Every structure is written in C-alpha cells, then in structure tokens.
Amino acid sequence: MSKDAYTYTSLPGTSGGALAFLFHGTGGNENQMLGLALDLLPGVAAISPRGDVSEQGAARFFRRTAEGVYDMDDLAERTKKMAGFVKAHIKEAKPSSVIGIGFSNGANILASLLFADPKLFDAAVLMHPLIPFEPEVKGSLAGKRILITAGHHDPICPPNLTSRLDSYLRADSADVTLEWHEGGHEMRQNEIVAARAFLAPYRATANTAGART
C-alpha cells in the first residue's frame, strides 16, 4: 500500500526517533489532532491521515449504518487499507517506536488496527473508543501498552462497552491503563494529563537514533 493512500499532514521529528500516527474523530480532518500531538509528544514525528469515508459530508475512517452500528465488511477493508498506509510510512521512516493516538472514530480504527496486526504499534492511546463487537485479535497483545480514556456519562460510548473493551484487552495480556472523567464524549484535562504521562517514554526516545526492529 502506498504512503499516499490517504490525504495526510505530517509533523517533522528527529530521524530514527518515535513516529506517531494520529486519527481524528468523525467530522474532523488531518489537522484536528496536530495540536494534541505537539502537546503530548513534542519533537516527535507524526502522520495524520484524513478519513476517506464521507457521512453526509463528515469525514470518517469506515462506514456505519446507524449510531454504534458498524458496517463490519467495510471496517475490515478500511482497516486493511490503513494498515498498508501505516506500514509504508514505517518502512520509510524506520522509527525507534510507533505510537497510535485516536479520538472517537479515530480511536475505533486504531483499535481495529491493533486487533488486525498487534505488531504495528508499540503503544496506543484510545480516546473515547466504541467497540460494539467482540474483537478477534490476530496475534497477541501481550505486553502492548494501551491507554483508554472515557467519560462516565458519554452518550456515544457507553461506559459498559468501554469496560468490556478494557476486559478484552486485559484478557489478551495487554498492559492497559483506563482513565475516566465525569463528563461525556468531550476530551477533558485529566485524560490529556494521563496521555502525557503515558507517552513520556516516547518523548525521551525522540532524540535517540536507531531503527525499530
């Protein structure tokens, strides 16, 4: 798959350092997550693709038939396409580590990538994901560092489904951190603080040469 399979924006970083992939929410674009990335991972290279599915003009990464009801065939195809895009950029950049950060629909495509190819990412931040199906992990998530952030009163991502995702990941031996806030589907300061702390090791590697093995 070509590294130009999606329209995307990139942030420069230290050669051989960490590489972050940023996935926006429904209605966002390739610029939506840049400010957050600069806050969480200053100095780290980043690639931010724009979703190529339009839902009444709102960009998404895969189709759905209703709120919380996914077109699973389309999700599989879009996941395969995104995996190729990610691999093409990894091949070119030869980073020391690969990080995924996604919000809402972006967190969902990132989670789907983790299920389909656990080796793609060294760590992932899933902000308000909604996974209304039982994941089939193709490989092992053992030791994979994953942060989930969520709202106790999120009308889009019900807390019980967040807890179920947490349980699925832990059952596959992932190293999961779960951060809640008392709001809804919006990002709040405590989850940003949690993400900043979670990603601290990768900021430290931003200036470390050497390719990922």
N, C-alpha and C positions, 0 to 999 in steps of 0.2 A: 504494500500500500504506500502511496506517495505521501510525503510530509506536507504536501499541498492539497490533501483531500478535503480539508476544511479551510474556510476563511479564518485566519487567526492573527492574533497580536502576540509579539514576543517581548520579553524584557531581557536585556543583556546581563550576563553574570560572569563570574570567573571561570575560565576554561578548565574543564576537569572537575569542577565543583558540583554541587547538587543541581538538579533540574526539577522544577515544579510544573505540573500540569493543572490548569485552573478551569473549572467547569461551572458555568453560570446557571442561574435559575430560569424558569420559564419567563419569556419576555425580555430577558437580558441579552447581552451581546458579548463579543470578545474583549470588551473593555471593562465590563462590570466588576470583575474580580481583581483588577490590577492594583487598586489602592490597598485592598486587603492583603494581597501578596507582598507588597512593599512594606507593609506593617509587620506581617508575620515572619517574612523571610527576606529581610533587606540584603541586597547584594547577590541574591541567588537568581540564576537564570530561570525564566518561566515561559511557558507556551500556553496561550489561552484561545482555544477554538470557539467558534460560534456554532451553535446547534443548527443543523441543516433541515430540520422539520419545522414547518410553519403551522401553528394552530391559530387560525384567524389572525394571522399577522405576527403572532408571538413566537419567537424562536425557541425551539426545544431540541433535545437530543434524540427523542424517539416519540412515536405516536402513542396516544391513549384514546380510548373510546368514550371515557367519562372520567370524572374526577376520581382518582385512585384505581381506575381500571385500565390496565396496560394492554396494548397490542403486543403480545408476547413474541410473535414471529418477527415483528418489526424491531422489538427490543434486541432480539438475538442478532439480527442483521446489522443494526446500528452499533451494537457492541463489537461485533467483528470488524466493522469499518474503523471504529475509533481505536481499537487495539492495534490495527495496522498503522494508523496515523501516529500513535504514541511510539510504537516500535521504530518507525522511520526516524523520528526525532531523537530517540535514544541512540540509535545507530550512528547518527551524525554527530551528536554532542559528546558521546562517551562520558557521561557524568559519573561522579562518585556515588550518587544515590538518586533515586527517583521518588518524588513526592506527589501525591494527588490531593487536591483540595476542591471540594464541590459543595455547592449550596442548592438545596431543594432538588429540582430536576437534574442539576449537575451532580449532586450527591448520589442520585439514583443511577446515573450512567457510570459514575465512578465505582459504586458498589457492584454493578453488573460486570464491570471490567475485573474487579477483584475476584468475583466468583468464576469468571471465564478463564482468567490467567493470573493466578495469585503471584506469580513471579514478576509481573510488570512493575509493581510499586514496592518500595521499601517501607513506606508509611502512607497512611491516608487519613484525611480529615473529612468526615461525612457530616455536613451541617444540615440538620433537618431532613434526613432521608426518609423516604416512604417506600418500603419494600413489602407490598401486599401479597407476596408469594413465598413459598419455601425455596430458598436458594439451593441450587445444585452446584457445589464447588468442584471445579475440575482441577484437582490437585489438592494441595494442603495450604492452609493459612497459618500453620504452626509458627508461632513467634512473630507473626506480622503485626506491626504496631498500627492500631486503628483508634482514632478518636471520633466518637459520635457526640454531637451536640443537639439538644432538642428542647422544646418548650412543653411544660406540663399541661398547657391549655392550647396546644396547637390544633386548629380545626382542620388542617390539611394532613398533618402527620400524627395520627392518634398515638398517645403515649404507649398504649399496649402494643402497637406494632413496632415502636422504637425498642421497647423492652424485648420483644420477640427477636428482632434483628440482633440485638446485643447477645441474646442467648444462643442464637445460631452461630454467631462468630466465635463466641467463647467455646462452644461445643466442638468447633473445629480447631481449637487451641490457639486462636488469635489472641494477641496481647491487647485487650480492649480497655479504653477509658471512656466512661459515659459522663457527660456534663449536662445537667439540666438547668433551665431557668424557669421562672414562674410565669412567663409570658406565652405568646403564641408562636407564629411562624416567622417572626422577625429575629434578626441577629441582636443579641444583647452583649453588653460589655463582658460579663463573666465568661461567656463562651469564647470570645476573642482572646481574653486573658488565658484561658485554658489552652486554646490553639497555639498561642505564642509560646507557652511553656512546653507544650508537647513537641513543637517543632524546633526548640532550642538546639538540639544536637545537630540539626542540618544547617542551621546558621553557622555553627562552628566549622562545618566542613566546607563552607562556601569558598574558602581560600586554600583548600587542600587539593593538591594535584593528584591525579591518579584516576584511572577509569574504573567504572563498576565492573565487577566480574560476574 
